[in-house]
Amino acid sequence: MYRNKTIDWIVYNFEFVLRIQSLNFFINKKYFNRNFGIIFAIPIYYLFFKFQLNNKYTYMSEIKVLWVDDEIELLKPHIIFLEKKNYSVTKALSGMEALEEIKKQNFDIVFLDENMPGLTGIETLAEIKEYQANLPVVMITKSEEEYIMEEAIGSKIADYLIKPVNPSQILLSLKKNLDHSRLVSQKTTSSYQQEFRKIAMDLSMINSYEEWVEMYQKLVYWELELENIDDSGMFEILESQKNEANIQFCKFIEKNYPDWFNGNEDAPTMSHTLFKKKVLPVIETQKTLFVVIDNLRYDQWKAFEPFLNSSFKKSSEALYYSILPTATQYARNSIFSGLMPSEMEKKHPNYWLNDTDEGGKNMFEKEFLEAQLKRLGKDLNWSYHKITSLKQGKRLSANFKSHKNEDFIALVYNFVDMLSHSKTEMEVIKELASTDKSYRSLTQSWFKNSPLLDIIQQASRLGFKLIITTDHGTINVKNPTKVIGDKNISSNLRYKTGRSLSYEEKDVLVSKNPKNILLPAINMSSSFIFAKGDMFFAYPNRYNHFVSYFKNTYQHGGISMEEVLIPFIVLDPKT
């Protein structure tokens, strides 16, 4: 079956490109890059056109059906109906005959009568599953007796139909069992094609932090939708759109970030304001388990969200902005202290360590939290726990009931961060998490088998509200950019601080005066640089080593939607 609408598609989309370019002359440069339309549209539309050419000429291969019934002649109208729909139907009068046909040729699906002489339908089903376990079988029966249904379902049938069946029921069962993924793929692809144009236009107009949150949520939604379709063409287009979005997002951060620390009331919720603005109001209403999963991206949260549905009901879902650098020692300390790094250095010099200082950088989160609660005037019964190993997680799970009378439990869980760093250091993890899709899958697998899930389920039974959040996200870095500095330069691959930094200006956001964004300076001439998009820093004298070792690994510390826009979820217990 062939469909040819390519000419119409070319005309329609060429007109769209022209419409974008025309808008360039009428929209203020402040909000719209004059060349954005044509620069962005043409490369992506090339991919779009390539995808359409590959998919507008589609051929549906013949689907082979085996129909087993001792009264098969009575079903002739049904068989003719299916054959007219381009299904190939092979007839069998008994279970034995059906098994012989299955051994001779491959079928896509079997329609099996339950009540037959000789081998019954249930017995035939067992033989079929033994020979070809994944072959879908639809059981057809006159009987509505419960035990027959249970036996059939227990034998993993694909569907169950009660006689008399009409042709439409048969067709629906075929589509449900064989065409489901194809139909879902077609619908998803079609929906994204329509949304693609709107996203392209919206990217040129975004001018607020709220709009960037909405855009990132939309892109993650389509990423999760498209990852399950068979054709990779659409996913390639989405990746191009995400890359362009990150370019524009970096420009937005570069322009607006410093203003958020100048008493601007229109600043977003950020790491240092998260506890006061978002966490405290929840704690004041009900006892709360506050879980900070280090390095958790929004798409990873969406991947394991379904595992919480049996224990919790989602009350709210939002994204907040991580401070820069998007690194644990800065962002997580900022959450627990309610302060920016330069303020922590000033108020708590015994707890704060700079990049070049020796020792662990996140050893005093409990003390930071205690000081913040005191500063806010909150007298709570609370505890703090940090989990960095399976043994620690199991110990807290076993003893969690002892915390049932506490107002507030703060829990830091480090697994996802360890996973991202393991990808850098271990070849097996590189293989298991080579793409964002596999990275999500690995996170999902960990969560459903982790002590954390058990802790969360216990919290629900004890009547705790649940907050799930993180300190920063991470991004798969793909493009190196050269950097030079003195021997005391910081080691992070996504940001650098130190003296005499030399870099590619187009690849970084520069803060020559860190105090402007409330970051501590190691010395008077220190500056900060942050890698944009999927860039990572490499030293010229070890360039090839850095590229081969760190390319396609997950890093954080820089500026991207994946690192900066991070989840904050509030859930109510189902008790």
Secondary structure as UniProt FT lines:
FT   HELIX           6..23
FT   TURN            24..26
FT   TURN            29..31
FT   TURN            34..35
FT   HELIX           36..56
FT   STRAND          63..68
FT   TURN            70..71
FT   HELIX           72..75
FT   HELIX           76..84
FT   TURN            85..86
FT   STRAND          87..92
FT   HELIX           95..104
FT   STRAND          109..113
FT   HELIX           121..131
FT   TURN            133..134
FT   STRAND          137..141
FT   HELIX           146..154
FT   TURN            155..156
FT   STRAND          159..162
FT   HELIX           167..178
FT   HELIX           180..205
FT   HELIX           209..226
FT   TURN            227..228
FT   HELIX           233..256
FT   HELIX           257..261
FT   TURN            262..263
FT   TURN            265..266
FT   HELIX           271..274
FT   HELIX           275..279
FT   HELIX           280..283
FT   TURN            284..285
FT   STRAND          288..293
FT   TURN            294..295
FT   HELIX           298..304
FT   HELIX           305..308
FT   TURN            309..311
FT   STRAND          312..321
FT   HELIX           328..337
FT   HELIX           341..347
FT   TURN            349..351
FT   TURN            355..356
FT   TURN            361..362
FT   HELIX           365..375
FT   TURN            376..377
FT   STRAND          382..387
FT   HELIX           390..399
FT   HELIX           400..403
FT   TURN            404..405
FT   STRAND          408..413
FT   HELIX           415..425
FT   HELIX           427..432
FT   HELIX           436..448
FT   HELIX           451..461
FT   TURN            462..463
FT   STRAND          465..469
FT   STRAND          475..477
FT   STRAND          479..484
FT   TURN            487..488
FT   STRAND          495..498
FT   STRAND          502..503
FT   HELIX           505..507
FT   STRAND          508..511
FT   HELIX           514..517
FT   TURN            524..525
FT   STRAND          527..532
FT   TURN            533..534
FT   STRAND          535..538
FT   HELIX           540..542
FT   HELIX           543..550
FT   TURN            551..552
FT   STRAND          553..555
FT   HELIX           561..564
FT   STRAND          565..573
//
